[in-house]
Amino acid sequence: MPPDLIRPDIIVPVLMYCALLWWIGRGFSWTARLATAAVTLVLIAIVLLVERGWR
């Protein structure tokens, strides 16, 4: 695993996102939870790509 993937500045926000999704999504159906998670993870990937200059 590349060292860039295990940095705390990437892991901590992902863990916080999972906790927030669990807390807010308690009333959501599983389909809505999965859709929300997928959209957010795609947005995170786009932000990381833009920040790193599409490398």
DSSP file (Angstrom, degrees, kcal/mol; ACC not computed):
  #  RESIDUE AA STRUCTURE BP1 BP2  ACC     N-H-->O    O-->H-N    N-H-->O    O-->H-N    TCO  KAPPA ALPHA  PHI   PSI    X-CA   Y-CA   Z-CA
    1    1 A M              0   0    0      0, 0.0     5,-0.1     0, 0.0     0, 0.0   0.000 360.0 360.0 360.0 130.0    0.0    0.0    0.0
    2    2 A P    >   -     0   0    0      0, 0.0     3,-1.5     0, 0.0     4,-0.4  -0.330 360.0-122.2 -63.9 146.7    1.5    3.4   -0.9
    3    3 A P  G >  S+     0   0    0      0, 0.0     3,-0.9     0, 0.0     4,-0.1   0.739 106.5  70.0 -64.0 -21.4    2.3    5.6    2.0
    4    4 A D  G >  S+     0   0    0      1,-0.2     3,-0.7     2,-0.1     6,-0.1   0.771  93.5  56.9 -65.8 -24.8    0.0    8.4    0.7
    5    5 A L  G <  S+     0   0    0     -3,-1.5    -1,-0.2     1,-0.2     5,-0.0   0.640 103.8  51.0 -83.2 -13.7   -3.1    6.3    1.5
    6    6 A I  G <  S+     0   0    0     -3,-0.9    -1,-0.2    -4,-0.4    -2,-0.1   0.191  76.8 125.1-110.9  17.5   -2.4    5.8    5.2
    7    7 A R    X>  -     0   0    0     -3,-0.7     4,-2.1     1,-0.1     3,-1.7  -0.517  66.0-126.9 -75.7 144.3   -1.8    9.4    6.2
    8    8 A P  H 3> S+     0   0    0      0, 0.0     4,-2.3     0, 0.0    -1,-0.1   0.795 106.0  66.5 -62.1 -28.7   -3.9   10.7    9.0
    9    9 A D  H 34 S+     0   0    0      1,-0.2    -2,-0.0     2,-0.2    -3,-0.0   0.640 112.0  34.9 -71.0 -10.4   -5.1   13.7    7.0
   10   10 A I  H <> S+     0   0    0     -3,-1.7     4,-1.3     2,-0.1    -1,-0.2   0.763 119.5  47.2-102.9 -41.4   -6.9   11.2    4.7
   11   11 A I  H  X S+     0   0    0     -4,-2.1     4,-2.6     2,-0.2     5,-0.2   0.910 106.6  55.9 -70.6 -43.2   -8.0    8.6    7.2
   12   12 A V  H  X S+     0   0    0     -4,-2.3     4,-2.5     1,-0.2     5,-0.2   0.931 108.3  46.2 -60.6 -48.8   -9.5   10.9    9.9
   13   13 A P  H  > S+     0   0    0      0, 0.0     4,-2.5     0, 0.0    -1,-0.2   0.886 112.4  52.1 -61.4 -35.5  -12.0   12.7    7.6
   14   14 A V  H  X S+     0   0    0     -4,-1.3     4,-2.2     2,-0.2    -2,-0.2   0.926 111.3  46.3 -65.5 -43.2  -13.1    9.3    6.2
   15   15 A L  H  X S+     0   0    0     -4,-2.6     4,-2.2     2,-0.2    -1,-0.2   0.900 112.9  49.7 -64.7 -40.2  -13.7    7.9    9.6
   16   16 A M  H  X S+     0   0    0     -4,-2.5     4,-2.5    -5,-0.2    -2,-0.2   0.889 109.6  52.3 -65.1 -38.1  -15.6   11.1   10.6
   17   17 A Y  H  X S+     0   0    0     -4,-2.5     4,-2.9    -5,-0.2    -2,-0.2   0.916 108.6  50.1 -62.5 -43.3  -17.6   10.8    7.5
   18   18 A C  H  X S+     0   0    0     -4,-2.2     4,-2.2     2,-0.2    -2,-0.2   0.910 112.0  47.5 -62.4 -42.0  -18.6    7.2    8.3
   19   19 A A  H  X S+     0   0    0     -4,-2.2     4,-2.4     2,-0.2    -1,-0.2   0.914 113.8  47.4 -65.6 -42.1  -19.6    8.1   11.8
   20   20 A L  H  X S+     0   0    0     -4,-2.5     4,-2.9     2,-0.2     5,-0.4   0.911 111.2  51.0 -65.9 -41.9  -21.6   11.1   10.6
   21   21 A L  H  X S+     0   0    0     -4,-2.9     4,-2.4     1,-0.2    -1,-0.2   0.900 111.4  48.5 -62.1 -40.0  -23.3    9.0    7.9
   22   22 A W  H  < S+     0   0    0     -4,-2.2     4,-0.2    -5,-0.2    -2,-0.2   0.927 114.1  46.2 -64.4 -43.8  -24.2    6.4   10.5
   23   23 A W  H >< S+     0   0    0     -4,-2.4     3,-0.7     1,-0.2    -2,-0.2   0.939 121.8  34.7 -66.1 -48.2  -25.6    9.0   12.9
   24   24 A I  H >< S+     0   0    0     -4,-2.9     3,-0.8     1,-0.2    -1,-0.2   0.865 114.7  58.3 -74.1 -36.5  -27.7   10.9   10.2
   25   25 A G  G >< S+     0   0    0     -4,-2.4     3,-1.1    -5,-0.4    -1,-0.2   0.318  70.1 103.3 -82.3  10.3  -28.6    7.8    8.2
   26   26 A R  G <  S+     0   0    0     -3,-0.7    -1,-0.2     1,-0.3    -2,-0.1   0.842  89.2  41.2 -62.2 -30.2  -30.3    6.0   11.0
   27   27 A G  G <  S+     0   0    0     -3,-0.8    -1,-0.3     2,-0.1    -2,-0.1   0.481  99.2  97.7 -93.2  -2.3  -33.7    6.9    9.5
   28   28 A F  S <  S-     0   0    0     -3,-1.1     2,-0.1    -4,-0.1    -3,-0.0  -0.455  77.7-113.9 -82.7 155.4  -32.6    6.3    5.9
   29   29 A S     >  -     0   0    0     -2,-0.1     4,-2.2     1,-0.1     5,-0.2  -0.416  34.3-106.0 -75.7 165.6  -33.3    3.1    4.0
   30   30 A W  H  > S+     0   0    0      1,-0.2     4,-2.4     2,-0.2     5,-0.2   0.855 121.5  55.1 -63.9 -33.2  -30.3    1.1    3.0
   31   31 A T  H  > S+     0   0    0      2,-0.2     4,-2.3     1,-0.2    -1,-0.2   0.922 108.7  46.8 -64.8 -43.6  -30.6    2.2   -0.6
   32   32 A A  H  > S+     0   0    0      2,-0.2     4,-2.4     1,-0.2    -2,-0.2   0.880 111.8  51.8 -66.2 -37.8  -30.5    5.9    0.4
   33   33 A R  H  X S+     0   0    0     -4,-2.2     4,-2.5     2,-0.2    -2,-0.2   0.937 111.5  46.1 -62.5 -46.8  -27.5    5.2    2.7
   34   34 A L  H  X S+     0   0    0     -4,-2.4     4,-2.6     2,-0.2    -2,-0.2   0.896 112.8  49.9 -64.6 -40.2  -25.6    3.5   -0.1
   35   35 A A  H  X S+     0   0    0     -4,-2.3     4,-2.4     2,-0.2     5,-0.2   0.918 112.2  47.7 -64.4 -43.3  -26.4    6.3   -2.6
   36   36 A T  H  X S+     0   0    0     -4,-2.4     4,-2.3     1,-0.2    -2,-0.2   0.916 113.3  48.2 -63.5 -43.5  -25.3    9.0   -0.1
   37   37 A A  H  X S+     0   0    0     -4,-2.5     4,-2.5    -5,-0.2    -2,-0.2   0.919 112.3  48.9 -63.8 -43.4  -22.1    7.1    0.6
   38   38 A A  H  X S+     0   0    0     -4,-2.6     4,-2.1     2,-0.2    -2,-0.2   0.931 112.4  46.9 -64.0 -46.3  -21.3    6.6   -3.1
   39   39 A V  H  X S+     0   0    0     -4,-2.4     4,-2.1     1,-0.2    -1,-0.2   0.920 114.2  47.6 -62.5 -44.0  -21.9   10.2   -4.0
   40   40 A T  H  X S+     0   0    0     -4,-2.3     4,-2.4    -5,-0.2    -1,-0.2   0.907 111.0  50.3 -66.5 -41.4  -19.8   11.6   -1.1
   41   41 A L  H  X S+     0   0    0     -4,-2.5     4,-2.2     2,-0.2    -1,-0.2   0.863 109.7  51.5 -66.2 -34.6  -16.9    9.2   -1.8
   42   42 A V  H  X S+     0   0    0     -4,-2.1     4,-2.3     2,-0.2    -1,-0.2   0.917 110.1  49.4 -65.1 -42.9  -16.9   10.2   -5.5
   43   43 A L  H  X S+     0   0    0     -4,-2.1     4,-2.4     2,-0.2    -2,-0.2   0.898 110.0  51.0 -62.6 -40.4  -16.8   13.9   -4.4
   44   44 A I  H  X S+     0   0    0     -4,-2.4     4,-2.4     1,-0.2    -1,-0.2   0.916 109.9  50.1 -62.5 -43.0  -13.9   13.2   -2.1
   45   45 A A  H  X S+     0   0    0     -4,-2.2     4,-2.3     2,-0.2    -2,-0.2   0.895 110.1  50.2 -63.1 -40.2  -12.0   11.4   -4.9
   46   46 A I  H  X S+     0   0    0     -4,-2.3     4,-2.4     2,-0.2    -2,-0.2   0.923 110.4  49.3 -64.3 -44.3  -12.6   14.4   -7.2
   47   47 A V  H  X S+     0   0    0     -4,-2.4     4,-2.6     1,-0.2    -2,-0.2   0.918 111.5  49.4 -61.6 -43.2  -11.3   16.8   -4.6
   48   48 A L  H  X S+     0   0    0     -4,-2.4     4,-1.9     1,-0.2    -1,-0.2   0.897 111.0  49.8 -63.7 -39.9   -8.2   14.7   -4.0
   49   49 A L  H  <>S+     0   0    0     -4,-2.3     5,-3.0     2,-0.2     6,-0.3   0.912 112.8  46.3 -64.5 -42.0   -7.5   14.5   -7.7
   50   50 A V  H ><5S+     0   0    0     -4,-2.4     3,-1.1     3,-0.2    -2,-0.2   0.917 112.3  50.8 -67.2 -42.8   -7.9   18.2   -8.1
   51   51 A E  H 3<5S+     0   0    0     -4,-2.6    -1,-0.2     1,-0.3    -2,-0.2   0.864 112.4  46.4 -62.3 -36.2   -5.7   19.0   -5.1
   52   52 A R  T 3<5S-     0   0    0     -4,-1.9     3,-0.4    -5,-0.2    -1,-0.3   0.355 117.5-109.8 -92.5   6.2   -2.9   16.7   -6.3
   53   53 A G  T < 5 -     0   0    0     -3,-1.1    -3,-0.2    -4,-0.3    -2,-0.1   0.826  61.9 -68.2  74.4  32.4   -2.9   18.0   -9.9
   54   54 A W      <       0   0    0     -5,-3.0    -1,-0.2    -6,-0.2    -4,-0.1   0.806 360.0 360.0  58.3  34.0   -4.5   14.9  -11.6
   55   55 A R              0   0    0     -3,-0.4    -1,-0.1    -6,-0.3    -2,-0.1   0.468 360.0 360.0 -81.9 360.0   -1.3   12.8  -10.9
